[in-house]
Amino acid sequence: MPGTSPRRYNILVPASAPRRQPDPPPSGHHHAPQVYTLETTGLLIIAVLVLVLFVIRYWHNIAWSAR
């Protein structure tokens, strides 16, 4: 735009405040949040259930003599 000064370009943008650094984590063992533990447990239960259903479905087709 003709006639506008470059200094006025960001006149409506507030100055950024300095970012606060996060506190350092305390030393020692860090526990995973419970939601991650529950998610892992659920995935393991589903995997075992699928395996059991697979074995039940194809029990007669498994070549037991190949052991």
C-alpha positions as CSV (number, residue, x, y, z in Angstrom):
1,M,0.0,0.0,0.0
2,P,1.5,3.3,-0.9
3,G,2.1,5.7,1.8
4,T,2.2,3.3,4.8
5,S,5.3,2.9,6.8
6,P,6.8,-0.5,7.5
7,R,6.7,0.2,11.2
8,R,3.0,0.3,11.2
9,Y,2.6,-3.1,9.6
10,N,2.5,-5.0,12.9
11,I,1.0,-2.3,15.0
12,L,-2.0,-4.5,16.0
13,V,0.1,-7.6,16.8
14,P,0.9,-7.7,20.5
15,A,4.5,-8.3,21.4
16,S,5.3,-11.8,22.4
17,A,5.9,-12.5,26.0
18,P,9.0,-14.5,26.9
19,R,8.2,-18.2,27.2
20,R,8.4,-19.7,30.6
21,Q,10.7,-22.7,30.6
22,P,9.0,-25.9,32.0
23,D,10.2,-27.1,35.4
24,P,12.8,-29.8,35.2
25,P,11.3,-33.2,36.0
26,P,12.1,-34.6,39.4
27,S,14.8,-37.3,39.5
28,G,13.6,-40.8,40.0
29,H,11.3,-43.2,38.3
30,H,8.6,-41.7,36.1
31,H,5.3,-43.6,36.0
32,A,3.2,-43.7,32.8
33,P,-0.2,-42.3,33.0
34,Q,-2.9,-44.8,33.7
35,V,-4.6,-44.4,30.4
36,Y,-1.5,-45.7,28.6
37,T,-1.5,-48.8,30.9
38,L,-5.1,-49.4,30.2
39,E,-4.6,-49.0,26.5
40,T,-1.8,-51.6,26.5
41,T,-3.8,-54.0,28.6
42,G,-6.8,-53.7,26.2
43,L,-4.6,-54.3,23.2
44,L,-3.1,-57.4,24.8
45,I,-6.6,-58.7,25.7
46,I,-7.8,-58.2,22.1
47,A,-4.7,-59.9,20.7
48,V,-5.2,-63.0,23.0
49,L,-8.9,-63.1,22.1
50,V,-8.1,-63.1,18.4
51,L,-5.5,-65.8,18.9
52,V,-7.9,-68.0,20.8
53,L,-10.7,-67.5,18.3
54,F,-8.2,-68.3,15.5
55,V,-7.1,-71.6,17.2
56,I,-10.7,-72.6,17.9
57,R,-11.8,-71.9,14.3
58,Y,-8.9,-73.7,12.7
59,W,-8.2,-76.4,15.3
60,H,-8.9,-79.3,12.9
61,N,-6.7,-77.8,10.2
62,I,-3.6,-77.4,12.3
63,A,-1.0,-80.0,11.4
64,W,-0.2,-81.4,14.8
65,S,2.1,-84.0,13.4
66,A,4.5,-81.2,12.3
67,R,5.5,-80.6,15.9
